């Protein structure tokens, strides 16, 4: 008995998602270099999926901004200038500020506010340790990502949520893009403590229906990532900690 059309469609979507996630890992992890042309047949063999989901995955990653489409067909891995990264972080901050304001003005669902506070309670537990190890950073990143997702949901706007999802697919604009820049140094934990205080203040502003305050706090929150980016760009030791660092096009050194 053959599979139903619905089952075939679901299988196709699953294969596309698999190819998209794996291909993004190859790009962000530096296994596919900036300027490198993507060979479909090589990916078929490497990822273990057929050409149709590969093509769909390539199209989606082009829409995300990780690939450039060539005029004659095909794709190459995109590189990013320092200005691109700053702009991407600024864009996320602007959109999340809008989300926070809408959440405050429209009234966020109590269940979402409660879940956001639970995330923050979890982050408090992680940051209670005087030093953070790899497990602590991973736990923080998971809770932090969930908190930012909840913020987008609180806005009550599918359009804003979709645009935020799109900008966050760029490795540099992810809320966790610069979490590990400071490594296990005390200043790294200090930066996370500041971010956590801002998390709390944003939720408080939303709950109090203070839209302008919520928006300003969220835009200020993105400035932590901007500072972490500046710190990383000044240190070869920490630059490699940024997801997607291999895609960065550095400024030429002054002569």
C-alpha positions in Angstrom: 0.0 0.0 0.0 1.5 3.3 -1.0 1.8 6.3 1.3 -0.8 9.0 1.1 0.0 12.4 -0.6 -0.2 14.0 2.9 2.5 11.6 4.2 4.7 12.3 1.1 4.4 16.0 1.7 5.3 15.6 5.4 8.3 13.5 4.4 9.4 16.1 1.9 9.2 18.9 4.5 11.1 16.8 7.0 13.9 16.2 4.5 14.0 19.9 3.6 14.3 20.9 7.3 17.0 18.3 7.9 19.0 19.6 4.9 18.4 23.3 6.0 19.6 22.7 9.5 22.6 20.6 8.5 23.6 23.1 5.8 23.4 26.0 8.2 25.7 24.1 10.6 28.2 23.6 7.8 28.2 27.3 7.0 28.2 28.7 10.6 30.8 26.1 11.6 33.1 27.2 8.9 33.1 24.0 6.9 31.8 25.9 3.9 33.9 29.0 3.4 32.7 32.5 2.4 32.7 32.7 -1.4 32.6 29.0 -1.9 30.1 27.8 -4.5 27.6 25.2 -3.3 27.6 22.0 -5.3 24.2 20.4 -5.1 25.5 16.9 -6.0 28.2 17.0 -3.3 25.5 18.0 -0.8 23.3 15.2 -1.8 26.0 12.7 -0.9 27.2 14.6 2.2 23.7 15.1 3.7 22.1 12.0 2.6 19.0 13.6 1.0 17.8 14.0 -2.5 18.3 17.1 -4.7 14.7 18.4 -4.2 15.1 19.1 -0.5 18.6 20.4 -1.1 17.3 22.9 -3.5 14.6 24.0 -1.2 17.1 24.3 1.7 19.4 26.4 -0.4 16.5 28.7 -1.3 15.6 29.1 2.3 19.1 29.9 3.4 19.4 32.4 0.7 16.3 34.1 2.0 17.8 34.1 5.5 20.9 35.8 4.1 23.6 33.1 4.6 23.9 32.4 0.8 24.0 34.6 -2.3 22.2 33.5 -5.4 24.3 33.7 -8.6 22.9 35.3 -11.7 23.5 32.1 -13.8 22.1 29.8 -11.1 23.5 28.3 -8.0 24.6 29.8 -4.7 27.8 30.9 -2.9 28.4 31.3 0.9 28.0 34.9 1.9 30.4 36.8 4.0 29.6 39.7 6.3 31.3 43.0 7.1 31.6 44.4 10.6 28.9 46.9 9.7 26.6 44.1 8.6 26.8 42.5 12.0 26.3 45.8 13.8 23.2 46.4 11.6 21.8 43.0 12.2 22.1 43.4 16.0 20.5 46.9 15.8 17.7 45.4 13.7 17.0 42.7 16.3 17.0 45.3 19.0 14.6 47.5 17.1 12.2 44.6 16.4 12.4 43.3 19.9 11.7 46.8 21.2 8.6 46.9 19.1 7.6 43.5 20.3 8.0 44.6 24.0 6.0 47.8 23.3 3.2 45.9 21.6 3.1 43.4 24.4 2.7 46.1 27.0 0.1 48.1 25.0 -2.0 45.2 24.0 -1.6 43.3 27.2 0.5 40.1 27.3 -1.3 36.9 28.2 -0.7 36.0 31.9 0.4 32.5 31.0 3.2 33.9 28.8 4.3 36.3 31.5 4.4 33.5 34.0 6.5 31.3 31.6 8.9 34.2 31.0 9.4 34.7 34.7 10.0 30.9 35.1 12.8 31.3 32.5 14.3 34.1 34.4 14.1 32.2 37.7 16.1 29.5 35.9 18.7 32.0 34.7 19.0 33.3 38.2 19.9 29.8 39.4 22.5 29.4 36.6 24.1 32.8 37.4 24.1 32.1 41.2 27.4 30.2 40.7 30.6 32.4 41.1 32.0 31.0 37.9 30.3 29.5 34.9 31.3 26.2 33.2 30.3 24.9 29.8 27.1 23.3 31.2 26.1 26.6 32.8 26.6 28.5 29.5 24.5 25.9 27.7 21.7 26.1 30.3 21.8 29.9 30.1 21.7 29.9 26.3 18.6 27.6 26.3 16.7 29.6 28.8 17.7 32.9 27.2 16.6 31.7 23.7 13.2 30.7 25.2 12.7 34.0 26.9 13.3 35.9 23.7 10.9 33.6 21.8 8.3 34.3 24.5 8.8 38.0 24.1 8.1 37.7 20.4 4.9 35.7 21.2 3.7 38.3 23.7 3.5 41.0 21.0 0.5 39.3 19.5 1.7 40.0 16.0 2.5 37.1 13.7 4.2 39.6 11.3 6.6 40.9 14.0 7.3 37.3 15.2 8.2 36.1 11.7 10.5 39.1 11.0 12.2 38.4 14.3 12.7 34.8 13.5 14.2 35.8 10.2 16.7 38.2 11.6 17.7 35.8 14.4 18.7 33.1 11.9 21.8 35.2 11.2 24.4 33.8 13.7 25.5 37.3 14.8 22.0 38.5 15.5 20.9 35.6 17.6 20.2 36.5 21.3 22.9 33.9 22.1 25.4 35.0 19.5 27.8 36.6 22.0 27.1 34.7 25.2 30.4 32.9 25.2 32.6 35.8 24.0 34.1 36.4 27.5 34.7 32.7 28.1 35.0 31.8 31.7 36.3 35.2 32.7 34.4 37.0 35.6 33.4 39.9 33.2 31.5 37.4 31.1 29.3 36.5 34.1 29.0 40.2 34.9 27.7 40.9 31.4 25.1 38.2 31.8 24.0 39.6 35.1 23.4 43.0 33.5 21.4 41.3 30.7 19.4 39.4 33.3 18.5 42.6 35.2 17.3 44.0 31.9 15.2 40.9 31.3 13.4 41.4 34.6 12.9 45.1 33.9 11.3 44.4 30.5 8.9 41.9 32.0 8.0 44.3 34.7 7.3 47.1 32.2 5.2 44.8 30.1 3.1 43.7 33.1 2.6 47.4 34.1 1.5 48.2 30.5 4.4 50.7 30.2 5.0 50.5 26.4 7.6 53.2 26.0 9.7 51.9 28.9 9.5 48.3 27.7 10.7 49.3 24.2 13.5 51.5 25.4 14.8 48.7 27.8 14.7 46.1 25.0 16.6 48.3 22.6 19.2 49.0 25.3 19.4 45.3 25.9 20.7 44.8 22.3 23.6 47.2 23.1 25.2 44.5 25.3 25.6 42.4 22.2 27.1 45.4 20.4 29.7 45.9 23.1 30.5 42.2 23.2 31.0 42.4 19.4 33.4 45.2 19.8 35.3 43.3 22.5 35.5 40.2 20.3 36.8 42.1 17.3 39.7 43.4 19.3 40.7 39.9 20.5 41.7 37.0 18.3 41.4 34.8 21.4 37.7 35.4 21.8 36.6 36.0 18.2 36.4 32.3 17.5 33.8 32.0 20.2 31.2 33.8 18.0 29.0 31.4 16.0 29.7 32.2 12.3 33.0 34.0 13.0 34.5 32.4 9.8 32.0 34.4 7.8 33.3 37.7 9.1 35.1 39.9 6.6 37.6 41.8 8.6 38.7 45.4 7.8 42.2 45.6 6.2 44.8 46.6 8.7 46.0 50.2 8.4 49.5 50.5 6.8 
